Amino acid sequence: MTSTDLLHVENLTVSFGSRRRGLEPAPVVDGVSLTITPGECLALVGESGSGKSVTARTLIGLAGSGSRVSADRLEFAGRSLTSLNGGQWRRVRGQQIGFVLQDALVSLDPLRTVGREIEDALRLHTTLGATERRKRVLQLLDDVGIPDPELRAGQRADELSGGMRQRALIAAAIALEPRLIIADEPTTALDVSIQSQILAMLGTLASRGAAVLIISHDLSVVARIADRVAVMRAGRIVEAGTRSEVLDRPQHEYTRALIRAIPGAHPRGQRLVTGARPPTQARTGDEPAASAVQPAVLQLAHVTKRFATASRGSFTAVDDVSLTVHAGRTLGLVGESGSGKTTTARIALGLTTPDAGHVRLLGSPWAPLSETARRGRRSIMGAIYQDPFSSFDPRWSVGRLLADAVSGGRTSRQRTHTDRIAALLESVGLDASLMNRHTRSLSGGQRQRVAIARAIAPEPRVIVCDEPVSSLDVSVQAQVLDLLDELQERLSLAYLFISHDLGVIRHVSDTVAVMRAGRLLETGDTEQVFDAPQHPYTRALLSSADSLP
């Protein structure tokens, strides 16, 4: 350990479970070594299951029940952490080491206001009086970029947007001015402008002398903030170095594969996993307009939707929006959280009735109509959601889920459709043996493939994809995007693809629509919008986007 190191970890190993037949359980973290100095940001990168989060939790004494932790050295500010008891750890956490989790809604107390949650740390660990604590809380909320701190301090987590919840969690983590801040996936599933704000905030904390350890599976996020990068796989660090060494000149094949899987670096139609082009020549901006090639499958004309609220009376979620999706093409709908994207998707699906305007499906009226009038054509339209697990019946096997989709929701036995289910699973790259498994036993990537199989089971003409890859690791995301592209090529599917990730939108879309505060601000061919944006908001959004240097 050098005199400048704040954190020094040497040969850290973490395993779970007890010995069986004299054998040690396989380690989840296997011989990890790292150091961080004050004012430095170290990024620990890897996919789900690589051991990143277990490493982070071990550094704050929360490895978990049943864990077995060993290290040749585990020191913070010259003090060994291996022998701390519960009370000593509580004094280190918060005061010396701040911890920011990914899911702020779960991490923040749902019964307390965010102001009270931040203030409690000050009350327990400082000598500040009530008035001084209140001032400090408001200053912290302002520092992390939360507008109207007086109002927000009195609100609970469920009353804040995702971005504000994450910023409130950071305010709580830095309230006691810790010397080390550990941020575990702090920007996953946040829109690009909020991501940029969170990363800028962590960068500011580092510039003020705090050490920052950021845990992420997203190399494009890491490129924005890290001084050094360590790549983790199967519990081990396989490559480490400065940001430019690892991202510009990666040495390990696993690191190179992660970089290749970043969608924004690949043109429309190029496979992310192999880099090869599909059998049909990849589409370019020089080909004829979609309307001259394929018919319109889905049309939204001047749709508007308003919602009543207790605080504001009503607000307009979707305001005079018109969109057209063509067969075999993808329309990317991009915008920040709260821009109206998901409400637009629900109107397109016939799940939300517009207050004005209409939707046509294959040229015939679709909304507003009664569900009874739509039911006979419901199979023409499919949907893929961000979190497939929450849309699955947890009591059903994969086979029963797909049998239900094949039969259109009518009473049906799995064995009646066994061959069809096996073919569906094969078409999305899954083994037929999975049909007897329950979705809770599948990985995130497998669940999303099952969700895609369910969406295509009724042989739809158009699929609404609402953030279908935002919670997936970059390599699994690449596999799913490749799969969607292959299915579109083979089945001439039309996609309305909704995402906050500009790299994903650029890779998958033929045309792009930019949405803000319920209104469409700009539409056009993908390369035109990305290379020569016309609206100031689009330019600001693109300038916030993460990209590899």
N, C-alpha and C positions, 0 to 999 in steps of 0.2 A: 504494500500500500504506500503510495507516494504521499508527500505532505499535503498535496492539493486535493486528493480524493476525498469526497464526502461519503460515498458509498463504495464499499469494496466487497465483492462476492467472489469466492473462490471454491470451485468444485461443489456447488450446491446440488444436492440430490433430494428429491421428494418422492415418496411412494405411499400407496394406500393399501390397507388390508394387512392381514397377518400372514406369518410364514405357514406354508403348507408343505408337508413332507420334507421339512428342512430347507425349503427353497424360499428365497426372498421374493416378495412381489415385484413385478416389473416396475421400474421407476417411471413416473410421469415427467419429472424433471431429472435430467441425467448429466451431472457433471458440468453445470452451467457456471461460467465465470464472467464477471463484468465489473466495470467501475464507472462512476459518474463524478464529475467535479462540479463545484458551484458555478452557476451560469451556463451550464451545458445541457443540451437536450439529447438524450440517447433514445433511439427508437428500437423497440424489440418487435420484430415482424415475424409473422407466421400464420398458418391456417388454424382453424378450429382443431383443438386436440393436440396442438404442438407443444403445449406446456406454458404458454405465455402468461395466462391469467393465474395459474398456480404459482408461477415464479413471483408475480407481482404480489399476490396475497401472502406468500411466505415472507416477503420483505416487510410486511406490517403485522406479522404474527397471526395471520388468519388463514393458514394453509388448509384448515378444515379438520373435522373430527376423523380420527383414524389415520391421520397422516404421520409419516415417519420422515423427519427432516434431519439431514446431516450436512455439514459443510466444513471444509478445512478452514475457512474464514468467512464470517458474515458480520461485517462491521459497519457502523454508521457513526460518522464524526468521531472515529477513533474508539468507539465503544462497541463491545461484542453484543450482538443481539441474540445469540444462541441460548443464553441462560436467563433471559428476562421472564419474570412471572407475569400473571395477568394484570396486576396493578401497574407494574412498570411498563408493560406494553401500552396500557391505556394512556399513560403520560407521554409516551412517544408518539402514538397515533394522534393526529390533529395538531399537536403542539410542534412536533419535529418533522413528521411525515404526513402530508395530506394525501388523501386517496379519492379519486374521482372515478365513479363507475359509469358504465355505458348507459344503463337504464335508469334515468333520473326519477321516473315516475315510481319505480319500485324502491329506489334508494331514499327518497324523501319521505318523511312521515306524512301519511295522508290525513292525519287528524290535527296537525299543527300547521300554522301559517309558515311560509318560508322565512319570514322575518324572525319568528320565534325560534325556528330551528337554528338559524345562524346565531341568534343572540344567546342561546343556551350554551354554546361553546365558549362564548366570551364570559358568560356568568360563571361557568364552572372553572375556567382556567385563567382568568384575569381578575384584577382588582377594580376594573371599571365600574362606575355607578350606572344606574338605570338610564339616565339621560345620555351619558357618554356611550353606553352600549347601543342605544337607539341610533345615535349619530353614526357610529361605526357601521352598523347594519346597512343604513341607507347609503353610506359611502361605498361599501363593498358592492351593493347591488348596482350602483352607478358605475363603479370601476369595471364590472363585468359586462356593461353595456345593456342593462335592463332598463327600458324606458319607464318613466314615472315610478321611481322606487317607493314613494310613499304608498301608492296604490298597491303595487305588487307585493310589498312586505306584508300586507294584510290578507293576502290570498294564499290558498292551499295549492299544492302541486297540481291537482286536477283542474284548476282554474287557469293554468298557464299553458302556453304553447310548448311544443317539444324543445324548441331552441331556448326559450326562457327558463324551462325547468333545468336544462343542462347548465345554463349559466348560473342559475341559483345554486346548483350543486357545487359548481366551482367556487362560488362565493363562500359557501360553507367550508369547503376544503382549505381555502387560503385565509380564513378569518383570523387564525392565530399566527399567520405569517410563517408557515413551516419552511424548513430549509430544503426539503425534498418534496416534490409533487409527483405522485404516480397517477397517470391518467390511463385507464383501461378502456380502450375503444371509445373515446369521448365524442367522436363525431359520426359513428356508424348510424345510418338511416336519417341523418339530418340533411336538409337541403344545402346546396353549394354555398349560398351566401352566409348561412349560419355556421357551416363548417369553417369558412374563412374567418369569421369573427372569433370562433372558439380557438382556432389555431393561432391567430394573431394574439389573442389574450395569453395563451400559454407561452408564446414567444416573448411577450412583454415581461412576463414573470421571470423567465430565464434571463432576460436582459437586466433585470433588477437584482440578479444574483442567486435566484433559486435554481436548484438542479431539477430537471424535469425528465422523468422516464415515461415515455408514451408507448402504450401497447396497441398494436394495430395489425390488421391483415391487409391493409390498403397501402401499397407502396406509393401511390400518387399523393396520399395524405402525408406520408412520411417525408416525401421530397420537399414539402413546404416548410418543414420546421426543424428537422433533425440535423444535428451536427455530426453525429455518428449513428450507424445502423448496425444492428445485430440480427441476423436471420436465423430463426429457430424452426426446427423440424424434428418431430418425434422425440421431444424432450431435450434435444441437443442444439447448441449454436453451431451452425454449419458454415457461417461466413460472417465476418465482422470487419468494419473499417469505417472510414469517413463516408459521408453521404455520397460524394462523387465516386469514390472507389467502389462502393457496393452497387450504386444505381447506374453509373456510367460504364463501369468495367467489372461486372460481376464475374466471379471466378467459379462459383459452384453452379452446377446445372439446375439445381432446384431454384436458386435465385433467378437464373436466366428464364426459367419457366414461369415464375411469378411475373416477371416483367413482360414477357411475351403475352401473358393473359390479360393485360390491361387493355380494355376495349378501345379507348380513344386513340390509341396509336395505330389502329388498323382500319383500312377503308371498308366501306359497306360491302358485304359479301365475302370478305376474307375470313377463313376459319381462325378462331383464336387459339385453339388447342394445338393445331398442327401448322398454322400459318398458310395452309393451302387454300386455293380457291375452290368453290363448289363446282360440280359438274357443269352447271349453267354458268356462263361468264358473269362475273360480278358486275353489278350495275354501276353506272357512272353518271355524272351530271350531264353528259353530252347526249344521252338517249332521249327519245320523245317523252313528253309529259305523260304522267300516269293516266290522265283522262283520255289520252289518245290511244292508249294501249289496252287498258282494262276497264270494265264497267264499274260504276260506283256501287259499293255493297252497303255502306252505312253513311247516312247523311243526317247531320244535325243542322237545323235551320233556325237561326235567331232564338235559341233556347235561353230562357231566363228562369232562375230559381231564387226565391227569397225564403228566409227562415225567420221565425219570431224568436226573440231573445228577451230574457227578463231585464237585462241592463240597457239594451239599445233599442228596444221595441222590435225592430226587424233589421236584417241586413241582406244584401244581395250577394249570394254566393256565386252565382253564374249570371253574367250580364250580356245578353244578346250575342251568344256564341254560335258560330256556324263552322262546321267541319265536314270534310268528305274523306272517306277511306275507300280505296280502290282494291279490287281483287288482286292478290299476290303482292301487295305493297304494304308498307308500314308507315303510319303517321305517328310521329313522336310528339307527345304533349308534355312540355316541360314548364316548370315554375316552382316557386318556393312553397313551403308548407302554408296552407290557408289560401292558396291562389285560386282554388275552385276545381282543381284537376279531378279529384275523386268524386265530387258531386257531378261533374260532367260525365264521368265514367258511369255513375249510377243512373243518370238520365239515359245514356246510350243503351244501357242494359235493360231499361224498363223497370228499374227498382225504385226510382224517384221520379215523380210526376212533375214535369216542368210547369211553371206558372204561365209561360208564354212560349211560342215557337213550337216546333214539332220535330220528330225523328222519323226517318224512313229507312226501312230495311229491305234490301233488294227491290227498291222502288215503290214498295207498298207502305202504308201508314204503320208505324210501330208505337209511337208515343205522341201525345197522350192517348192511351187506349186502356180498356179494362184488361186485367190479366187473363180473363176468360177468352177475350178476343185474340190475345197474343199466344195463348198456350200451344196452339197447333204449330207455331213457327219458332217456339222457344229453342229448339235444337239447332237453329241456324246460327245462333250466337253463343259463344262460350266465354269463360272468364278464368283468369289466372291471377291470384292475389299474392300480396307480399308474404303473408304468413299462412301457408297452406294448412298447417296443423290445426289452427283455430277454425278452419272451415271444414275439417273432417269430423265425422262422427267417431269419437274415440272408441266406441264399442264395436265398430265394424272393421273387418279385415280389408286389406287392399283389394282383394278379389270382390268383396261385396260392394265396396265403394265404386269400383269400375262397372260391376254388373248393374248397379243402380243407374249409372250414367248411360250405359248402353241401352237400357230399357226405357230411358226418359223418365225415370222416377216411378215407373209402374212396378207393381209387385213382381219381383223376379228372383229366381234362384241363381246362385253363383254358378252351379254346375251346368246350367243351361247355356251359359255364355263362356265356358272355360276356354274354348279355342280363341274366341274374340278377345278375351282378357289377356291371354298369353301373347297374342299378336300385338295388342296395345302396349303391353309392358316391353316387348322386344323393340317396338317402334321408338320408344323413348330411352332405349339403352339399358333396360332393367331385365333381370332374369325372371322367367315365369314362376320360379319357386317363391318369389316374394308375394304372390297373391294370397298366401295363407298367413302372412305376417300382419301385425297391427302397425299403424303408422307411427305409434310412439316408439317403436323399436328401430325406426329407420333414421338415417342421417338426414341433415338438412337438404343436401343435394338430392337424395333419393325421394324425400317427400315432395320436393318441387317437381321432380320428374313424374311422380304419381299424379300430382295436380295437373300437369300438362296432359298426361294420358287421359285423365278424367275430362279435361276440356275438349279434347279432340274425339272422344268416344262417340258422341252423337253425330259426328261428321259435320261440324259447323262450317260456315263460310267466313265468319269473322270472329276474332277473339279479342276481348278487351283485357290487356295485360296491365294491372295496376301495381307498380313497383315489384315486379316478379323476381328480381335478383338483388334487391337492395340489402338484404340481410345475409347474403351468401359470401363465402370466401372468394377471393379473386379467381382462383383456378376452377372452383365449382361454378361460379358465375359464368366463366368462359364456356364451360361445357354446356350449361343451360342455354346461353345465347346461341351457341353453335347449333344446338338441338332445335331451337325455335326457327332458326334460319333454314335448316334442312327441311323441317316440316312445311315451312312456307313454300319452299321450292317445289316440294313433292305434291302438296295438296292445294297450291294456289290460295293459301289462306290470306285474309286481310287482317292486319293487326292495328289496333289503337293502343299504342305503347306509352304508358305513363311512367315517368321517372323524374327524380330530382338530379340524377347523375348525368351530367352533360357528356361525359365520355361514352357512357352506354347509349345515350340518345343519338350521338353522332354516328356510332358504329351500326346501330340497328335500323335507322330511319331513312326512308326515301324523302320524306318531307317532314318539316318541323313546324309546330305551332307553339308560340311562347305566351304564357298566361300569367296574369298578375291581377290580384284583387277582383277576380271574377271575369275579367275581360281578356280577349285575345289582343295582344299588342303587335304581333308580327307572325306571319306565316310565309313559307317558301321552301324551295329545295334545300336539303340539308346543308350542302356545302355553301350555298349562297348565304344562308342564315349565319353559319359559323364563321365564314371567311369575310363576309361583308354585312354585318348586322346593321339594320337601319334604325331601330328604335334605341334610345339611350338606355332603357332598362335592359334590353338584350345585351348591349355592349357592357354594361355594368355586371350583368350575370356572368358573362363569359370571362370577364377580367378576374372574377372571383374563383373561377374554376381551378381545380387542382390539375397539375400536369407534371410529368417528369421533366427535369431540367435537360 
